[in-house]
Amino acid sequence: MSRTALLVTHTGRRDSTEHARTVAGDLIEAGFTVRVVADEAGDLGLPGVVPVAGPAAAEGAELVFALGGDGTLLRAAELARPAKAPLLGINLGRVGFLAEAEIGDLDAAVRHAVAREYTVEERLTVDVTVAHHGAIVAESWALNEASVEKGARERMLEVRVDVDGRPLSRYGCDGVICATPTGSTAYAFSAGGPVVWPGVEALLLVPISAHALFSRALVTAPSSIITVTVDPHAPAAVLFCDGRRVFDVPPAGVITVRRGELPVRVAQLRPRPFTDRLVAKFALPVAGWRANSHDSPEPHDTQTAPRLS
């Protein structure tokens, strides 16, 4: 039976295109049918690939390869999620928290994928709706976060936040972020939110530059329902889902965020503690620590991520 993979990359960057050609060629040689997003097919210029378009591009694919930074991986997740296809990210950007492998691991990552030497974990998502006077005017989802932000730069956003149907607080702020554990190292982290291990099931609420005595980030239950209501007498707001899908929210608009019905399935090539990923991605200062022998019997430099074999 033919094996199929979808390849998503950032063809606007020359190095990304070259690496994508290498991955596509290796997969074709291994017997895969390789699909590429139709808009990227011409830039790749690789014979043997199958251009695809639309939300069903990953339907029936064994894996979705994403080569690029976190933006490329989020774009690939849009295609992988409805098809329930595992997403394998290879980081060609700067941080790449969503990526499973780095550029130096490219050949090994493909070998492991071809040999089916990977496991799959499910990442919690959020489903988002916007209602106005009781009518749903927009629906979307997010892997990282849904952020409600002020629509006018010179005006403060006025909102009320409810959790599980009970009022929590009013905020005069630049915005409110509703994030997943996966998104805790992204926008929510920049706004002062906590880092949450991917294995934790929870939702995060992080006010942005709030003028309030109580403006701390909160971690709620995964079953919690968070609603953000825009003041009816305040300017309109804007909803961003993963920074990719954008919706206008009118005054008195109500944004509801809850656990998503569909997770994003992520391929993992080898067991790796999240602590090591955190240290490597943020270059945390652990190298050279002079621990006592009984505290660290086998000291090592965790700033360098372990290589794929």
C-alpha positions as CSV (number, residue, x, y, z in Angstrom):
1,M,0.0,0.0,0.0
2,S,1.3,3.4,-1.0
3,R,2.3,5.7,1.9
4,T,1.5,9.4,1.7
5,A,3.0,12.5,3.4
6,L,2.1,16.2,3.1
7,L,5.1,18.6,3.1
8,V,4.6,22.2,4.2
9,T,7.4,24.7,4.2
10,H,8.2,28.4,3.8
11,T,9.2,28.6,0.1
12,G,9.9,32.4,0.5
13,R,13.2,31.4,2.1
14,R,15.8,29.8,-0.1
15,D,17.3,27.6,2.5
16,S,13.8,26.3,3.5
17,T,13.1,25.4,-0.2
18,E,16.4,23.5,-0.5
19,H,15.7,21.5,2.6
20,A,12.2,20.8,1.5
21,R,13.5,19.4,-1.8
22,T,15.8,17.1,0.1
23,V,13.1,15.8,2.3
24,A,10.6,15.3,-0.6
25,G,13.3,13.5,-2.6
26,D,14.2,11.2,0.3
27,L,10.5,10.4,0.9
28,I,9.8,9.7,-2.8
29,E,12.8,7.4,-2.9
30,A,11.4,5.5,0.1
31,G,8.2,4.9,-1.7
32,F,6.0,7.8,-0.4
33,T,3.6,9.8,-2.4
34,V,4.5,13.3,-1.4
35,R,1.9,16.0,-1.5
36,V,2.8,19.7,-1.4
37,V,0.6,22.8,-1.0
38,A,-0.3,23.9,-4.5
39,D,1.0,27.5,-3.9
40,E,4.4,26.1,-3.0
41,A,4.7,23.4,-5.7
42,G,6.1,25.8,-8.3
43,D,8.8,27.1,-6.0
44,L,9.9,23.7,-5.1
45,G,10.3,22.7,-8.7
46,L,10.5,19.0,-7.8
47,P,9.1,16.4,-10.2
48,G,7.0,13.6,-8.7
49,V,5.2,15.7,-6.0
50,V,1.5,16.0,-6.0
51,P,0.1,19.6,-5.6
52,V,-3.0,19.8,-3.2
53,A,-5.2,22.6,-2.0
54,G,-7.9,23.2,0.4
55,P,-8.6,22.1,4.0
56,A,-8.5,18.4,3.1
57,A,-4.9,18.5,1.8
58,A,-3.7,16.2,4.6
59,E,-6.6,13.7,4.4
60,G,-5.3,10.2,4.4
61,A,-1.7,11.3,5.0
62,E,0.5,9.2,7.3
63,L,2.5,12.3,8.4
64,V,2.5,16.1,7.8
65,F,6.1,17.4,7.6
66,A,6.5,21.1,8.5
67,L,9.8,22.7,7.7
68,G,10.3,26.2,9.0
69,G,9.6,28.2,12.2
70,D,6.6,28.2,14.5
71,G,4.5,30.1,11.9
72,T,5.0,27.3,9.3
73,L,4.2,24.7,11.9
74,L,1.0,26.5,12.9
75,R,0.0,26.7,9.2
76,A,0.7,23.0,8.9
77,A,-1.4,22.3,12.0
78,E,-4.4,23.8,10.3
79,L,-4.2,21.1,7.7
80,A,-3.1,18.2,10.0
81,R,-5.8,18.7,12.6
82,P,-9.0,18.0,10.6
83,A,-7.3,15.0,9.0
84,K,-6.0,13.7,12.4
85,A,-2.6,13.3,10.8
86,P,0.5,13.5,13.1
87,L,2.5,16.7,12.6
88,L,6.3,16.4,12.5
89,G,8.0,19.7,12.8
90,I,11.6,20.4,11.7
91,N,12.9,23.8,13.0
92,L,14.4,26.1,10.4
93,G,13.6,29.2,12.4
94,R,14.9,30.7,15.6
95,V,13.1,29.2,18.6
96,G,10.8,26.5,17.1
97,F,9.1,25.3,20.3
98,L,6.7,23.3,18.3
99,A,9.4,21.5,16.3
100,E,10.5,18.0,17.1
101,A,13.9,18.1,15.3
102,E,16.5,20.7,14.4
103,I,18.0,21.3,11.0
104,G,21.1,19.2,11.9
105,D,18.7,16.3,12.5
106,L,17.0,16.5,9.1
107,D,18.3,13.3,7.6
108,A,17.8,11.3,10.8
109,A,14.3,12.6,11.2
110,V,13.3,11.4,7.8
111,R,14.8,8.0,8.4
112,H,12.9,7.6,11.7
113,A,9.7,8.7,9.9
114,V,10.2,6.2,7.1
115,A,10.9,3.4,9.6
116,R,7.8,4.5,11.6
117,E,10.1,5.0,14.6
118,Y,8.0,7.7,16.4
119,T,5.2,8.0,18.9
120,V,2.3,10.4,18.7
121,E,1.0,12.7,21.5
122,E,-2.1,14.8,21.5
123,R,-1.9,18.5,22.1
124,L,-4.9,20.3,23.7
125,T,-6.5,23.0,21.5
126,V,-9.2,25.6,22.1
127,D,-12.4,26.2,20.2
128,V,-13.5,29.8,20.0
129,T,-16.8,31.5,19.2
130,V,-17.8,35.2,18.9
131,A,-21.4,36.1,19.6
132,H,-23.2,39.4,19.3
133,H,-26.6,39.9,20.8
134,G,-27.0,36.2,21.0
135,A,-26.0,35.3,17.4
136,I,-22.8,33.5,16.6
137,V,-20.8,35.8,14.2
138,A,-17.5,33.9,14.0
139,E,-16.0,30.5,14.9
140,S,-12.4,29.3,15.0
141,W,-9.8,27.4,17.0
142,A,-6.3,27.7,18.2
143,L,-3.3,25.5,19.1
144,N,-1.3,28.2,20.9
145,E,-3.7,30.9,22.0
146,A,-6.8,33.0,21.3
147,S,-6.1,36.7,22.1
148,V,-8.7,39.4,22.4
149,E,-6.9,42.8,21.8
150,K,-7.8,46.4,21.5
151,G,-8.9,47.5,18.0
152,A,-7.7,51.1,18.5
153,R,-4.2,51.8,19.5
154,E,-5.0,54.9,21.3
155,R,-7.8,53.4,23.4
156,M,-7.8,50.9,26.2
157,L,-9.8,47.7,25.8
158,E,-12.6,47.4,28.4
159,V,-13.7,43.8,29.1
160,R,-15.2,41.5,31.7
161,V,-13.9,38.0,32.1
162,D,-16.1,35.2,33.3
163,V,-15.0,31.6,34.1
164,D,-17.5,28.8,34.2
165,G,-20.4,31.2,34.1
166,R,-19.3,33.3,37.0
167,P,-17.8,36.8,36.8
168,L,-14.1,37.0,37.6
169,S,-13.0,40.5,36.9
170,R,-13.2,43.6,34.8
171,Y,-10.1,44.8,33.0
172,G,-8.9,47.9,31.4
173,C,-6.1,46.5,29.3
174,D,-4.4,46.0,26.0
175,G,-5.9,42.5,25.7
176,V,-6.6,39.1,27.2
177,I,-4.9,35.9,26.1
178,C,-6.5,32.5,26.5
179,A,-3.7,29.9,25.9
180,T,-3.1,26.2,25.9
181,P,-0.1,24.5,27.6
182,T,1.5,24.3,24.1
183,G,1.0,28.1,23.8
184,S,2.3,28.8,27.3
185,T,5.8,29.4,25.8
186,A,4.6,31.7,23.1
187,Y,2.6,34.9,23.3
188,A,1.3,34.1,26.8
189,F,4.9,33.8,28.1
190,S,5.8,37.2,26.6
191,A,2.8,38.7,28.5
192,G,4.0,37.3,31.8
193,G,2.2,34.0,31.9
194,P,3.6,30.7,33.4
195,V,5.3,27.9,31.4
196,V,3.1,24.9,31.6
197,W,4.3,21.4,30.7
198,P,2.6,20.0,27.6
199,G,1.4,17.0,29.6
200,V,-0.7,19.2,31.8
201,E,-4.3,19.6,30.8
202,A,-5.3,23.2,31.6
203,L,-6.3,26.5,30.1
204,L,-4.4,29.8,30.8
205,L,-5.8,33.3,31.2
206,V,-3.3,36.1,30.8
207,P,-4.2,39.8,30.9
208,I,-2.0,42.0,28.8
209,S,-0.9,45.3,30.4
210,A,-4.0,45.4,32.6
211,H,-4.8,48.5,34.8
212,A,-6.1,46.4,37.7
213,L,-5.0,45.4,41.2
214,F,-5.6,41.8,40.3
215,S,-4.0,41.2,37.0
216,R,-2.1,37.9,37.5
217,A,-2.2,35.1,35.0
218,L,-4.5,32.2,35.9
219,V,-4.5,28.5,35.2
220,T,-8.0,27.0,35.0
221,A,-9.3,23.4,34.6
222,P,-9.3,22.0,31.1
223,S,-13.1,21.8,31.3
224,S,-13.4,25.5,32.2
225,I,-15.3,27.8,29.9
226,I,-13.8,31.3,29.6
227,T,-15.8,34.2,28.3
228,V,-14.5,37.7,27.5
229,T,-17.2,40.3,27.0
230,V,-16.3,43.6,25.3
231,D,-17.9,46.7,27.1
232,P,-20.9,47.8,25.0
233,H,-19.8,51.4,25.3
234,A,-16.1,50.8,24.4
235,P,-14.4,50.6,21.0
236,A,-14.5,47.4,19.1
237,A,-11.9,44.6,19.7
238,V,-10.0,42.2,17.5
239,L,-9.7,38.4,18.0
240,F,-6.5,36.6,16.9
241,C,-6.4,32.8,16.8
242,D,-2.7,31.7,16.7
243,G,-2.0,35.1,15.2
244,R,-3.2,33.7,11.8
245,R,-7.0,33.9,11.9
246,V,-8.3,37.4,12.6
247,F,-11.9,38.5,13.5
248,D,-13.4,41.9,14.4
249,V,-15.4,41.9,17.6
250,P,-18.0,44.6,18.0
251,P,-18.8,46.4,21.3
252,A,-20.9,44.0,23.5
253,G,-19.3,41.1,21.6
254,V,-18.8,37.9,23.7
255,I,-15.8,35.6,23.0
256,T,-16.2,32.1,24.4
257,V,-13.1,29.9,24.7
258,R,-13.3,26.2,25.7
259,R,-11.3,23.0,25.2
260,G,-11.2,22.1,21.5
261,E,-13.0,19.0,20.3
262,L,-10.1,18.0,18.1
263,P,-6.5,18.0,19.4
264,V,-3.4,18.4,17.2
265,R,-1.5,15.2,17.0
266,V,2.3,15.7,17.2
267,A,4.9,13.1,16.2
268,Q,7.8,12.5,18.6
269,L,10.9,10.8,17.4
270,R,12.4,10.0,20.7
271,P,11.6,10.5,24.4
272,R,12.9,13.9,25.6
273,P,12.1,15.6,28.8
274,F,10.4,18.9,28.4
275,T,12.9,20.4,30.8
276,D,15.7,19.7,28.3
277,R,13.7,21.4,25.5
278,L,13.0,24.4,27.7
279,V,16.7,24.7,28.6
280,A,17.8,24.4,24.9
281,K,15.2,26.7,23.4
282,F,15.7,29.5,26.0
283,A,19.4,28.9,26.5
284,L,19.0,28.7,30.2
285,P,22.2,28.9,32.3
286,V,22.8,25.4,33.5
287,A,26.2,24.6,32.0
288,G,29.2,24.7,34.3
289,W,27.1,24.3,37.5
290,R,29.5,23.1,40.2
291,A,27.2,20.6,42.0
292,N,28.3,18.3,44.8
293,S,28.9,14.8,43.7
294,H,25.9,13.5,45.6
295,D,23.6,16.1,44.0
296,S,24.6,15.4,40.4
297,P,26.4,12.1,40.0
298,E,26.6,12.5,36.2
299,P,26.7,16.2,35.4
300,H,26.2,17.1,31.8
301,D,25.5,20.1,29.6
302,T,21.8,20.1,28.9
303,Q,22.1,23.3,26.8
304,T,22.9,21.1,23.9
305,A,19.9,19.1,22.7
306,P,20.6,15.3,22.3
307,R,21.0,14.3,18.7
308,L,18.9,11.9,16.8
309,S,20.6,8.6,16.2
